[in-house]
């Protein structure tokens, strides 16, 4: 590691390469392997050859300088960088936006929301949770700017509340990740089963599909941040396009209800109106979560003090706005509220079936497939 590349790279890239080489012994060879995904050989002044992180060859000098600054920021926090920064601002935003995933969260519990508050739950309940969610998101964005580390939540808790608080935060966060990913993957299996049978003639037990999905998602996450970053970028655009397609499809056939319908309260759970509305807030709470993902990939993001906070903020704001448009359009397409509530968890599918006329089966299956893909892209993280 005493020999340095002579030519072929800029001084900034050479300095950054030397940073990884100087820390090779401290980090262990496994960390060098992480940054040298596609190593290239460079001749040194000693006539020897060493492995140079090929990722740097494709980075602009400006990005390299920023990466060096990010490394120094971590050093001031007493933290040694171990991951290679390969994500830009959009990729960081896409992580949180895809995890929130209005196409999966809001649609999965749509029938639940109708039963616990009706249209008023879909609109007022959504915005009520959104306001409180934004306060938490803004606080997280501030912390992500001050402490841009991969540990995110538990690092923040450790620095602000001590090691014990950090340990508990890490434990609760881990338990939550296990629970929510298991729930989402199971929902994906249940959602994909009908389109697989109808389009491809594949009959498979949801539990078997569930196991396959868990293994496939674990494998894809193990491949590395580049694959996950690409999937997140694709997912972000996919969400926007599909929401737009839903709005256009429903608008073309016309809405069945006036805008005032969105303020109507309905409950079929037997509880008091107040309690029914409160438990119905789970619709929005289940959806508007996971925006801390931008902070978790801070160490893999260039200029995380700026990009991670904006990633958190924009993911929540755009999800709230697009979620409002999509849920409002679907709710105003309900022909009969009592009938829609009676559909239970299948309310969303049945509303599409009723509104899309004689080609309802084709359209509904197509929409199921699109939502299923959205589930898959979401779970890939």
C-alpha positions, 0 to 999 in steps of 0.5 A, a space after each residue: 500500500 506504499 505504492 501509489 498509482 502514477 497515471 490514469 486518474 486525477 489527484 482527487 481520485 488518487 487521494 480517495 483511492 489512497 484512503 481506501 488503501 490506507 484503511 485496508 489493514 484496519 477494515 480488513 479485506 472484506 471492506 476493500 472488496 465492497 468498494 472494488 466491485 469491478 477492480 482495475 489494475 493500475 501500475 505504481 511507481 514501484 513497478 508493481 500493480 495494485 487493485 484500484 476501485 474501478 467505481 472511482 474511474 466513473 466519478 467526476 472530480 466534483 463527486 470525488 471531492 464531495 466524497 472525500 468531504 463526506 469521509 472527513 465528516 464521518 471522521 469528525 464523528 469518530 466513525 470510519 467509513 466502510 461503505 462506498 458512496 454510489 447513490 445520488 440525491 434522487 436515488 436517496 429519495 427513491 429509497 424512502 418513496 418506494 418504502 412508503 409505497 402508496 400503491 401498496 400500503 394505501 390500497 392494501 388497507 383501503 377496505 379497512 379504512 372504509 369500514 372504520 370511518 368511510 370516505 371521511 377516513 380516506 380523506 380527513 384521516 389521511 391528512 391528519 396522519 400526514 400532518 403528524 408524520 411530517 413533524 416526525 419526518 422533519 425531525 428525522 431530516 434534521 438529525 440525518 443532516 447532523 449525523 449522516 451515518 448508516 446506523 441512523 436511528 440507533 446512532 442518533 439515539 446513542 449520541 442524544 440519549 446514551 448507549 442504553 437508549 441506542 441499544 433499545 432503539 436498534 432492537 425495536 427498529 430491528 423487530 419492526 423491520 422483521 414484522 413489516 417486511 414479513 407482513 408486506 411479503 405475505 401481502 405480496 404473495 396473496 396479491 400475486 396469486 390471482 394474476 399468476 393463475 389467470 394470466 399464466 395458469 400457475 397455481 401456487 399456494 400463497 405460503 409457498 410463494 411467500 417463502 420464495 419471495 422472502 428468499 428472492 428479496 434476501 438474495 437481491 439485497 445481498 447483491 449490493 447497493 447498485 442493484 437496489 439503487 436501480 430498483 428504487 429509481 425504477 420504483 419511484 417512477 413506476 409509482 408516479 406513472 401507475 398513479 397517473 394511469 389510475 387517475 386517467 382510467 377512473 376519470 375517463 369512465 366518470 366519477 360516481 360521487 360528487 366531491 362532498 362524498 369525501 366528507 361522509 362518515 361511515 362505520 360498520 364495526 359497531 364501535 362509537 364513531 370516535 373510536 371507529 375513526 381512531 382505529 381507522 387511522 391505521 390505513 394512513 399510518 401503515 402507509 406513511 412509514 419507512 421514510 427513515 430509509 434515506 437516513 439508513 443509506 446516508 453512508 452510501 449517499 454522496 453529500 448525505 448532509 443535504 441529500 438525506 434530509 431532502 430525501 426524507 422530506 420529499 418522499 413524505 410530501 410527494 407520497 401525501 399528495 399523490 396518495 390524496 389524489 389516488 385515494 380521492 379518485 377511487 373513493 369518488 368512484 364508489 357506486 354504493 358505499 354500503 356495497 363497497 364496505 361489504 366487499 371487505 378487504 377486496 373493496 378496492 378490486 371490486 370498485 375497479 370491477 364495477 367502474 370499468 364496465 364490460 371489460 372489468 375482468 381484464 382491467 381488474 386483473 391488469 391493475 392487480 398485476 401492476 399493484 403486485 409488481 409494486 409490492 415486489 419492487 417495494 419488498 426488494 429493499 
